[in-house]
Amino acid sequence: MKLFIKKPIAQLLAASKEGEKTLKRTLGLSSLIALGIGAIIGAGIFVRTAAAAGEHAGPAVTISFIIAASGCALAGLCYSEFASMIPIAGSAYTYSYATMGELIAWIIGWDLVLEYALGAATVAIGWSQYFNEFLNTFFGFHIPFQWCHSPWETNISTTGMYTDQMGVHGLVNLPAILIIFLLTLLLIRGTAESASVNNFIVIVKVAIVLLIIGLGWHFINPANHIPYMIPADAKPVVTSTGTINYSDTFNHGWLGVLRGASVVFFAFIGFDAVSTAAQEAKNPQKDMPKGILISLVFCTVLYILFSHVLTGIAPYRDFLIAGKEASVTYAINTFMHGYGWLAKLVTIAILAGFSSVILVMLLGQTRVFYTMSTDGLIPKVFSQLHPKYSTPYKSQWLFFGFVSIFAGFIPDRIVGDMVSIGTLFAFVLVCLGIFILRRTDPNIVRPFKTPAYMIVCPLGALICLGMIASEGLENWLRLIGWLLIGFVIYFGYSVKRSHVRHGKVDGANDPINPKFVE
């Protein structure tokens, strides 16, 4: 069994030629940059920042962002080379198919479900909490605790909108499912239409982030930044999902900062979502590297400034109970007196911002499975396009159901951690893929080349592996369990129907490019 059979790059490029049954090229550079920023600025900055600060890093979450950004920047350079060289849908799955073979491609494609589908679920959970804040602020009522929280959560807050529901257990997060449903409808309507909506939302939420940084800077309390890292003897905090003990290895000091990096790493996954839309880009060789790197650099600067301001306005422990998911609104209302209007504006902008992130994640997920389906590794239903809109509408509906299960019934902390470890694993393989391809096929045309690849590729992989190591045994077991399920599907279904394995891909009779490479 040829487990490491490769798909020649010439065939990948031939498959991307536009026709009646392919995705339409409708996205320019500005749309690609907005797509990346739309995915990056969202739950990471408005929800995961507070989670990382409250549980692991404290005010030093700014350093966590720098560590995470370093790994992403190095991986981003590798993504840029791949995206310019192989400008078709599929992201890291497609790249690994061309460099490391089908088995590795399957592993990474299956792993990307953790990144995109569960990423959408994580953000939808955050959207639900801010939606409730919106209802409470503007209309004076809120959704009962049990209908906007998972069964794993219990209300313990003594402040805020749920003081009359102490001890109530969650049942299902209905608002999270609602927003996934609405965005699924939009994505089925078309990529160009979705991109137009996303471009507008990006402008709004970037403006809000800049406003928070500018106005909030004057409300920073230096005492909240002392000590900068969480000490091991800090008092434990009881939360709705359990007790946070700061004496634990990865909940204080430098190791806490490293663990915080793996948490906020979730905030950076948007830049590689740009690469999943390569087959819908007008000029992918030129625009894909720019779209990836510009969106990454821009958002990294905003993240560091924003996290410094947020942890300076409110004590990091507040983000575990009173602030929770809607921590930004809480910080403004509680510590920035006279800026209630900003809290209201932030709530609206965050709702819009989260919506754009979910939209990009759902788009990225279906495009990865679209490519895997055209390769025969998963059923054809995932590559069937709408007769009018040319979008993978059946796949979109299937993922609506899958994502809704996680968004409706699993806490954001668990889902978010699964997203981070899955994405980090994908980044490791992308870095290794460039290193391998430079050695095995040095003469291939590369519109963009990763600088100093002998250093960038191994270092990028090592930084990502370091963040993975801090994830903890529980997250490792989830990842292993997910991969085992994937192996069952691969060996039970995919190897029997692989187009590359059975010579069914375009260009199979090309004398220059054999039907497979082993």
ROLUMMAR-41693 format. One record per residue (C-alpha): residue number from 1; residue in one letter; chain; x, y, z. Coordinates in nm, 2 decimals. Example, Ala and Ser with C-alpha at 12.3 -4.5 7.8 and 13.67 -1.06 7.14 Angstrom:
// residues 2
   num   residuo   cadena        X        Y        Z
     1         a        A     1.23    -0.45     0.78
     2         s        A     1.37    -0.11     0.71
This chain:
// residues 518
   num   residuo   cadena        X        Y        Z
     1         m        A     0.00     0.00     0.00
     2         k        A     0.15     0.33    -0.12
     3         l        A     0.08     0.54     0.20
     4         f        A     0.31     0.83     0.09
     5         i        A     0.20     0.85    -0.27
     6         k        A     0.22     1.22    -0.38
     7         k        A     0.01     1.43    -0.61
     8         p        A     0.23     1.61    -0.86
     9         i        A     0.22     1.99    -0.85
    10         a        A     0.15     2.00    -1.22
    11         q        A    -0.18     1.81    -1.17
    12         l        A    -0.27     2.04    -0.88
    13         l        A    -0.23     2.34    -1.10
    14         a        A    -0.43     2.18    -1.38
    15         a        A    -0.71     2.10    -1.15
    16         s        A    -0.74     2.47    -1.06
    17         k        A    -0.83     2.59    -1.41
    18         e        A    -1.17     2.76    -1.40
    19         g        A    -1.46     2.59    -1.57
    20         e        A    -1.82     2.51    -1.51
    21         k        A    -1.75     2.27    -1.22
    22         t        A    -1.49     2.47    -1.04
    23         l        A    -1.49     2.75    -0.78
    24         k        A    -1.51     3.10    -0.93
    25         r        A    -1.22     3.35    -0.90
    26         t        A    -1.38     3.65    -0.75
    27         l        A    -1.14     3.77    -0.48
    28         g        A    -0.88     4.05    -0.52
    29         l        A    -0.59     4.15    -0.28
    30         s        A    -0.81     4.38    -0.07
    31         s        A    -1.07     4.10    -0.02
    32         l        A    -0.80     3.85     0.07
    33         i        A    -0.64     4.09     0.33
    34         a        A    -0.99     4.16     0.47
    35         l        A    -1.06     3.79     0.47
    36         g        A    -0.75     3.73     0.69
    37         i        A    -0.82     4.02     0.92
    38         g        A    -1.18     3.92     0.94
    39         a        A    -1.08     3.58     1.07
    40         i        A    -0.79     3.69     1.29
    41         i        A    -0.96     3.98     1.48
    42         g        A    -1.25     3.81     1.66
    43         a        A    -1.28     3.56     1.94
    44         g        A    -0.90     3.56     1.99
    45         i        A    -0.88     3.92     2.09
    46         f        A    -1.22     3.96     2.25
    47         v        A    -1.25     3.63     2.43
    48         r        A    -0.93     3.42     2.43
    49         t        A    -0.72     3.71     2.55
    50         a        A    -0.91     3.73     2.87
    51         a        A    -0.91     3.35     2.91
    52         a        A    -0.53     3.33     2.86
    53         a        A    -0.47     3.62     3.10
    54         g        A    -0.71     3.49     3.37
    55         e        A    -0.60     3.13     3.37
    56         h        A    -0.24     3.12     3.27
    57         a        A    -0.04     3.43     3.19
    58         g        A    -0.19     3.73     3.37
    59         p        A    -0.07     4.07     3.23
    60         a        A     0.21     3.89     3.06
    61         v        A    -0.04     3.77     2.80
    62         t        A     0.13     4.04     2.59
    63         i        A     0.44     3.81     2.59
    64         s        A     0.22     3.52     2.51
    65         f        A     0.10     3.70     2.20
    66         i        A     0.46     3.77     2.09
    67         i        A     0.55     3.40     2.12
    68         a        A     0.24     3.29     1.93
    69         a        A     0.30     3.56     1.67
    70         s        A     0.66     3.44     1.62
    71         g        A     0.54     3.09     1.55
    72         c        A     0.27     3.22     1.32
    73         a        A     0.51     3.45     1.13
    74         l        A     0.75     3.17     1.05
    75         a        A     0.46     2.94     0.95
    76         g        A     0.31     3.23     0.76
    77         l        A     0.63     3.26     0.54
    78         c        A     0.60     2.89     0.46
    79         y        A     0.23     2.93     0.39
    80         s        A     0.31     3.22     0.16
    81         e        A     0.55     3.01    -0.05
    82         f        A     0.30     2.72    -0.07
    83         a        A     0.01     2.95    -0.16
    84         s        A     0.20     3.12    -0.44
    85         m        A     0.33     2.79    -0.58
    86         i        A     0.01     2.59    -0.54
    87         p        A    -0.27     2.84    -0.57
    88         i        A    -0.57     2.61    -0.52
    89         a        A    -0.82     2.54    -0.25
    90         g        A    -0.73     2.31     0.04
    91         s        A    -0.46     2.50     0.24
    92         a        A    -0.22     2.28     0.43
    93         y        A    -0.39     1.97     0.31
    94         t        A    -0.31     2.04    -0.05
    95         y        A     0.05     2.14     0.03
    96         s        A     0.12     1.83     0.22
    97         y        A    -0.03     1.61    -0.05
    98         a        A     0.24     1.75    -0.29
    99         t        A     0.53     1.72    -0.05
   100         m        A     0.48     1.45     0.21
   101         g        A     0.23     1.22     0.05
   102         e        A    -0.13     1.11     0.08
   103         l        A    -0.13     0.97     0.44
   104         i        A     0.02     1.30     0.58
   105         a        A    -0.22     1.49     0.36
   106         w        A    -0.51     1.30     0.51
   107         i        A    -0.39     1.35     0.86
   108         i        A    -0.36     1.73     0.81
   109         g        A    -0.69     1.75     0.62
   110         w        A    -0.87     1.57     0.90
   111         d        A    -0.68     1.78     1.15
   112         l        A    -0.80     2.10     0.99
   113         v        A    -1.15     2.01     1.10
   114         l        A    -1.03     2.10     1.45
   115         e        A    -0.91     2.43     1.32
   116         y        A    -1.20     2.55     1.10
   117         a        A    -1.51     2.37     1.21
   118         l        A    -1.44     2.38     1.58
   119         g        A    -1.29     2.73     1.54
   120         a        A    -1.63     2.84     1.41
   121         a        A    -1.80     2.67     1.71
   122         t        A    -1.57     2.85     1.95
   123         v        A    -1.64     3.19     1.81
   124         a        A    -2.01     3.11     1.79
   125         i        A    -2.01     3.05     2.17
   126         g        A    -1.84     3.39     2.22
   127         w        A    -2.10     3.55     1.99
   128         s        A    -2.38     3.40     2.20
   129         q        A    -2.25     3.57     2.52
   130         y        A    -2.21     3.91     2.35
   131         f        A    -2.55     3.87     2.19
   132         n        A    -2.70     3.82     2.54
   133         e        A    -2.51     4.13     2.65
   134         f        A    -2.66     4.32     2.36
   135         l        A    -3.01     4.21     2.45
   136         n        A    -2.96     4.31     2.81
   137         t        A    -2.81     4.65     2.73
   138         f        A    -3.05     4.77     2.47
   139         f        A    -3.37     4.59     2.55
   140         g        A    -3.35     4.51     2.92
   141         f        A    -3.39     4.13     2.90
   142         h        A    -3.17     3.83     2.85
   143         i        A    -3.19     3.47     2.74
   144         p        A    -3.21     3.24     3.04
   145         f        A    -2.88     3.08     3.15
   146         q        A    -2.99     2.73     3.05
   147         w        A    -3.06     2.83     2.69
   148         c        A    -2.73     3.00     2.61
   149         h        A    -2.48     2.77     2.79
   150         s        A    -2.37     2.41     2.75
   151         p        A    -2.47     2.13     2.98
   152         w        A    -2.12     2.13     3.13
   153         e        A    -2.16     2.48     3.27
   154         t        A    -2.32     2.60     3.60
   155         n        A    -2.40     2.96     3.69
   156         i        A    -2.19     3.07     3.99
   157         s        A    -2.17     3.45     3.92
   158         t        A    -2.28     3.67     4.20
   159         t        A    -2.29     3.98     3.97
   160         g        A    -2.43     4.05     3.63
   161         m        A    -2.75     3.94     3.46
   162         y        A    -2.78     3.59     3.61
   163         t        A    -2.78     3.66     3.98
   164         d        A    -3.14     3.53     4.00
   165         q        A    -3.03     3.20     3.85
   166         m        A    -2.76     3.08     4.09
   167         g        A    -2.68     2.71     4.05
   168         v        A    -2.87     2.67     3.72
   169         h        A    -2.71     2.43     3.47
   170         g        A    -2.69     2.50     3.10
   171         l        A    -2.88     2.29     2.85
   172         v        A    -2.80     2.42     2.50
   173         n        A    -2.65     2.73     2.35
   174         l        A    -2.93     2.83     2.11
   175         p        A    -2.79     3.17     2.00
   176         a        A    -2.46     3.00     1.89
   177         i        A    -2.66     2.77     1.67
   178         l        A    -2.86     3.05     1.53
   179         i        A    -2.56     3.26     1.40
   180         i        A    -2.41     2.95     1.24
   181         f        A    -2.74     2.89     1.06
   182         l        A    -2.76     3.24     0.93
   183         l        A    -2.40     3.25     0.81
   184         t        A    -2.44     2.91     0.64
   185         l        A    -2.72     3.06     0.43
   186         l        A    -2.50     3.36     0.34
   187         l        A    -2.21     3.13     0.23
   188         i        A    -2.44     2.92     0.02
   189         r        A    -2.55     3.24    -0.16
   190         g        A    -2.19     3.30    -0.28
   191         t        A    -1.83     3.38    -0.20
   192         a        A    -1.82     3.73    -0.35
   193         e        A    -2.13     3.83    -0.17
   194         s        A    -1.99     3.69     0.16
   195         a        A    -1.66     3.88     0.10
   196         s        A    -1.85     4.21     0.05
   197         v        A    -2.02     4.16     0.39
   198         n        A    -1.69     4.07     0.55
   199         n        A    -1.51     4.37     0.41
   200         f        A    -1.76     4.61     0.58
   201         i        A    -1.75     4.42     0.91
   202         v        A    -1.36     4.43     0.91
   203         i        A    -1.36     4.81     0.88
   204         v        A    -1.60     4.84     1.18
   205         k        A    -1.43     4.61     1.42
   206         v        A    -1.08     4.74     1.34
   207         a        A    -1.21     5.09     1.42
   208         i        A    -1.35     4.96     1.75
   209         v        A    -1.02     4.80     1.85
   210         l        A    -0.83     5.12     1.78
   211         l        A    -1.09     5.31     1.98
   212         i        A    -1.05     5.08     2.28
   213         i        A    -0.68     5.11     2.27
   214         g        A    -0.68     5.49     2.24
   215         l        A    -0.94     5.56     2.50
   216         g        A    -0.86     5.27     2.74
   217         w        A    -0.49     5.37     2.76
   218         h        A    -0.58     5.65     3.00
   219         f        A    -0.76     5.41     3.23
   220         i        A    -0.47     5.17     3.28
   221         n        A    -0.40     5.10     3.65
   222         p        A    -0.03     5.02     3.68
   223         a        A    -0.11     4.81     3.99
   224         n        A    -0.30     4.56     3.76
   225         h        A     0.03     4.49     3.58
   226         i        A     0.21     4.40     3.91
   227         p        A     0.32     4.12     3.92
   228         y        A     0.35     4.09     3.55
   229         m        A     0.34     3.71     3.56
   230         i        A     0.11     3.51     3.78
   231         p        A     0.29     3.39     4.10
   232         a        A     0.26     3.02     4.20
   233         d        A     0.10     3.12     4.53
   234         a        A    -0.18     3.32     4.38
   235         k        A    -0.52     3.23     4.53
   236         p        A    -0.73     2.98     4.33
   237         v        A    -1.04     3.10     4.15
   238         v        A    -1.36     2.90     4.12
   239         t        A    -1.52     2.93     3.78
   240         s        A    -1.84     2.79     3.61
   241         t        A    -1.64     2.50     3.47
   242         g        A    -1.41     2.42     3.76
   243         t        A    -1.14     2.56     3.98
   244         i        A    -0.83     2.73     3.85
   245         n        A    -0.52     2.65     4.06
   246         y        A    -0.24     2.88     3.98
   247         s        A     0.01     2.65     4.15
   248         d        A    -0.03     2.41     3.86
   249         t        A     0.28     2.40     3.63
   250         f        A     0.13     2.58     3.33
   251         n        A    -0.07     2.83     3.53
   252         h        A     0.20     3.06     3.65
   253         g        A     0.54     3.21     3.56
   254         w        A     0.71     3.15     3.22
   255         l        A     0.54     2.82     3.16
   256         g        A     0.21     2.99     3.22
   257         v        A     0.31     3.25     2.96
   258         l        A     0.39     2.96     2.72
   259         r        A     0.05     2.80     2.79
   260         g        A    -0.11     3.13     2.74
   261         a        A     0.06     3.15     2.40
   262         s        A    -0.11     2.82     2.30
   263         v        A    -0.44     2.97     2.41
   264         v        A    -0.41     3.30     2.23
   265         f        A    -0.27     3.11     1.93
   266         f        A    -0.63     3.06     1.84
   267         a        A    -0.64     3.43     1.76
   268         f        A    -0.40     3.39     1.47
   269         i        A    -0.56     3.11     1.27
   270         g        A    -0.73     3.35     1.04
   271         f        A    -0.42     3.42     0.83
   272         d        A    -0.40     3.06     0.70
   273         a        A    -0.77     3.07     0.62
   274         v        A    -0.67     3.31     0.34
   275         s        A    -0.49     3.02     0.17
   276         t        A    -0.81     2.80     0.16
   277         a        A    -0.96     3.06    -0.08
   278         a        A    -0.66     3.04    -0.32
   279         q        A    -0.87     2.89    -0.59
   280         e        A    -1.11     3.18    -0.57
   281         a        A    -0.84     3.45    -0.59
   282         k        A    -0.81     3.65    -0.91
   283         n        A    -0.42     3.66    -0.90
   284         p        A    -0.32     3.40    -0.64
   285         q        A     0.05     3.38    -0.72
   286         k        A     0.09     3.75    -0.64
   287         d        A    -0.18     3.82    -0.40
   288         m        A    -0.18     3.52    -0.17
   289         p        A     0.15     3.59     0.00
   290         k        A     0.06     3.95     0.05
   291         g        A    -0.28     3.87     0.18
   292         i        A    -0.14     3.62     0.44
   293         l        A     0.16     3.83     0.56
   294         i        A    -0.01     4.18     0.57
   295         s        A    -0.31     4.05     0.76
   296         l        A    -0.08     3.87     1.01
   297         v        A     0.15     4.17     1.08
   298         f        A    -0.13     4.42     1.11
   299         c        A    -0.32     4.21     1.36
   300         t        A    -0.02     4.12     1.57
   301         v        A     0.05     4.48     1.65
   302         l        A    -0.31     4.54     1.74
   303         y        A    -0.32     4.23     1.97
   304         i        A    -0.02     4.33     2.17
   305         l        A    -0.15     4.68     2.23
   306         f        A    -0.50     4.56     2.30
   307         s        A    -0.40     4.30     2.56
   308         h        A    -0.17     4.55     2.74
   309         v        A    -0.47     4.79     2.77
   310         l        A    -0.73     4.53     2.87
   311         t        A    -0.51     4.37     3.15
   312         g        A    -0.43     4.72     3.27
   313         i        A    -0.79     4.83     3.29
   314         a        A    -0.92     4.53     3.48
   315         p        A    -0.75     4.27     3.72
   316         y        A    -0.68     3.94     3.53
   317         r        A    -0.88     3.74     3.79
   318         d        A    -1.20     3.93     3.70
   319         f        A    -1.19     3.77     3.35
   320         l        A    -1.27     3.43     3.50
   321         i        A    -1.60     3.51     3.66
   322         a        A    -1.75     3.85     3.62
   323         g        A    -1.61     3.92     3.28
   324         k        A    -1.62     3.57     3.13
   325         e        A    -1.67     3.58     2.75
   326         a        A    -1.80     3.94     2.74
   327         s        A    -1.48     4.06     2.92
   328         v        A    -1.43     4.37     2.71
   329         t        A    -1.77     4.51     2.78
   330         y        A    -1.73     4.42     3.15
   331         a        A    -1.40     4.60     3.17
   332         i        A    -1.54     4.92     3.01
   333         n        A    -1.86     4.93     3.22
   334         t        A    -1.68     4.86     3.54
   335         f        A    -1.36     5.06     3.52
   336         m        A    -1.40     5.32     3.24
   337         h        A    -1.67     5.54     3.41
   338         g        A    -1.85     5.77     3.16
   339         y        A    -1.78     5.54     2.87
   340         g        A    -2.10     5.34     2.87
   341         w        A    -2.16     5.44     2.51
   342         l        A    -1.83     5.27     2.42
   343         a        A    -1.94     4.95     2.59
   344         k        A    -2.26     4.95     2.38
   345         l        A    -2.07     5.03     2.06
   346         v        A    -1.82     4.75     2.14
   347         t        A    -2.10     4.50     2.19
   348         i        A    -2.25     4.57     1.85
   349         a        A    -1.91     4.57     1.68
   350         i        A    -1.80     4.25     1.85
   351         l        A    -2.12     4.08     1.73
   352         a        A    -2.04     4.18     1.38
   353         g        A    -1.68     4.09     1.42
   354         f        A    -1.75     3.75     1.55
   355         s        A    -1.99     3.69     1.26
   356         s        A    -1.71     3.76     1.01
   357         v        A    -1.48     3.51     1.19
   358         i        A    -1.74     3.24     1.18
   359         l        A    -1.81     3.31     0.82
   360         v        A    -1.44     3.27     0.73
   361         m        A    -1.40     2.96     0.93
   362         l        A    -1.70     2.79     0.77
   363         l        A    -1.58     2.90     0.43
   364         g        A    -1.23     2.76     0.50
   365         q        A    -1.37     2.43     0.63
   366         t        A    -1.59     2.35     0.33
   367         r        A    -1.30     2.45     0.08
   368         v        A    -1.07     2.20     0.25
   369         f        A    -1.33     1.92     0.22
   370         y        A    -1.41     2.03    -0.13
   371         t        A    -1.05     1.96    -0.23
   372         m        A    -1.04     1.63    -0.04
   373         s        A    -1.36     1.52    -0.20
   374         t        A    -1.23     1.60    -0.56
   375         d        A    -0.93     1.38    -0.47
   376         g        A    -1.17     1.09    -0.38
   377         l        A    -1.07     1.08    -0.01
   378         i        A    -1.41     1.16     0.12
   379         p        A    -1.76     1.13    -0.04
   380         k        A    -1.86     1.33    -0.35
   381         v        A    -2.13     1.52    -0.15
   382         f        A    -1.86     1.75    -0.02
   383         s        A    -1.76     1.87    -0.37
   384         q        A    -2.11     1.90    -0.52
   385         l        A    -2.17     2.27    -0.62
   386         h        A    -2.49     2.46    -0.62
   387         p        A    -2.63     2.48    -0.98
   388         k        A    -2.67     2.86    -0.95
   389         y        A    -2.42     2.99    -0.69
   390         s        A    -2.13     2.75    -0.76
   391         t        A    -2.08     2.70    -0.38
   392         p        A    -2.04     2.36    -0.20
   393         y        A    -2.39     2.39    -0.05
   394         k        A    -2.44     2.03     0.06
   395         s        A    -2.11     2.04     0.24
   396         q        A    -2.21     2.37     0.40
   397         w        A    -2.53     2.22     0.54
   398         l        A    -2.35     1.91     0.67
   399         f        A    -2.10     2.13     0.86
   400         f        A    -2.38     2.34     0.99
   401         g        A    -2.50     2.03     1.18
   402         f        A    -2.15     1.93     1.29
   403         v        A    -2.05     2.27     1.41
   404         s        A    -2.38     2.33     1.59
   405         i        A    -2.33     2.02     1.80
   406         f        A    -2.00     2.16     1.95
   407         a        A    -2.13     2.52     1.97
   408         g        A    -2.45     2.42     2.14
   409         f        A    -2.33     2.16     2.38
   410         i        A    -1.95     2.20     2.46
   411         p        A    -1.79     2.49     2.67
   412         d        A    -1.57     2.73     2.47
   413         r        A    -1.26     2.65     2.68
   414         i        A    -1.26     2.29     2.57
   415         v        A    -1.35     2.36     2.20
   416         g        A    -1.10     2.64     2.19
   417         d        A    -0.81     2.43     2.32
   418         m        A    -0.89     2.16     2.06
   419         v        A    -0.87     2.43     1.79
   420         s        A    -0.53     2.55     1.91
   421         i        A    -0.37     2.21     1.93
   422         g        A    -0.51     2.10     1.59
   423         t        A    -0.39     2.42     1.42
   424         l        A    -0.04     2.41     1.58
   425         f        A    -0.01     2.05     1.45
   426         a        A    -0.10     2.17     1.10
   427         f        A     0.15     2.45     1.11
   428         v        A     0.43     2.21     1.21
   429         l        A     0.36     2.00     0.90
   430         v        A     0.35     2.31     0.67
   431         c        A     0.69     2.42     0.80
   432         l        A     0.83     2.07     0.74
   433         g        A     0.67     2.06     0.40
   434         i        A     0.86     2.36     0.27
   435         f        A     1.18     2.22     0.41
   436         i        A     1.12     1.89     0.23
   437         l        A     1.01     2.05    -0.10
   438         r        A     1.32     2.27    -0.11
   439         r        A     1.53     1.96    -0.10
   440         t        A     1.33     1.73    -0.32
   441         d        A     1.23     1.98    -0.59
   442         p        A     1.46     2.29    -0.58
   443         n        A     1.39     2.40    -0.94
   444         i        A     1.01     2.44    -0.92
   445         v        A     0.89     2.79    -0.99
   446         r        A     0.84     2.98    -0.67
   447         p        A     0.68     3.33    -0.71
   448         f        A     0.75     3.38    -0.34
   449         k        A     1.04     3.22    -0.15
   450         t        A     1.06     3.17     0.22
   451         p        A     1.38     3.36     0.33
   452         a        A     1.65     3.16     0.51
   453         y        A     1.43     2.84     0.49
   454         m        A     1.71     2.64     0.66
   455         i        A     1.64     2.84     0.97
   456         v        A     1.28     2.96     0.93
   457         c        A     1.13     2.61     0.87
   458         p        A     1.28     2.42     1.16
   459         l        A     1.24     2.72     1.40
   460         g        A     0.88     2.76     1.31
   461         a        A     0.81     2.39     1.37
   462         l        A     1.00     2.40     1.70
   463         i        A     0.81     2.70     1.83
   464         c        A     0.47     2.54     1.74
   465         l        A     0.58     2.21     1.90
   466         g        A     0.67     2.40     2.21
   467         m        A     0.32     2.55     2.23
   468         i        A     0.18     2.20     2.17
   469         a        A     0.38     2.06     2.45
   470         s        A     0.22     2.30     2.69
   471         e        A    -0.13     2.20     2.60
   472         g        A    -0.15     1.93     2.87
   473         l        A    -0.24     1.56     2.86
   474         e        A    -0.62     1.61     2.83
   475         n        A    -0.58     1.80     2.50
   476         w        A    -0.33     1.55     2.37
   477         l        A    -0.57     1.27     2.43
   478         r        A    -0.85     1.46     2.25
   479         l        A    -0.61     1.51     1.95
   480         i        A    -0.50     1.14     1.95
   481         g        A    -0.87     1.03     1.97
   482         w        A    -0.96     1.25     1.68
   483         l        A    -0.67     1.13     1.47
   484         l        A    -0.77     0.76     1.54
   485         i        A    -1.12     0.83     1.41
   486         g        A    -0.96     0.98     1.10
   487         f        A    -0.74     0.67     1.05
   488         v        A    -1.04     0.44     1.06
   489         i        A    -1.21     0.65     0.78
   490         y        A    -0.89     0.67     0.57
   491         f        A    -0.81     0.30     0.57
   492         g        A    -1.17     0.20     0.55
   493         y        A    -1.28     0.44     0.28
   494         s        A    -1.02     0.67     0.14
   495         v        A    -0.75     0.43     0.02
   496         k        A    -1.00     0.24    -0.19
   497         r        A    -1.13     0.56    -0.37
   498         s        A    -0.82     0.78    -0.39
   499         h        A    -0.80     0.93    -0.74
   500         v        A    -0.42     0.97    -0.73
   501         r        A    -0.38     0.62    -0.61
   502         h        A    -0.59     0.48    -0.90
   503         g        A    -0.47     0.72    -1.17
   504         k        A    -0.80     0.92    -1.20
   505         v        A    -0.65     1.27    -1.17
   506         d        A    -0.62     1.52    -1.46
   507         g        A    -0.28     1.50    -1.62
   508         a        A    -0.23     1.13    -1.55
   509         n        A    -0.11     1.07    -1.91
   510         d        A     0.12     1.36    -1.92
   511         p        A     0.47     1.21    -2.01
   512         i        A     0.65     1.49    -1.81
   513         n        A     0.43     1.45    -1.50
   514         p        A     0.36     1.09    -1.41
   515         k        A     0.03     1.00    -1.26
   516         f        A     0.18     0.96    -0.92
   517         v        A     0.51     1.02    -0.74
   518         e        A     0.62     0.80    -0.45
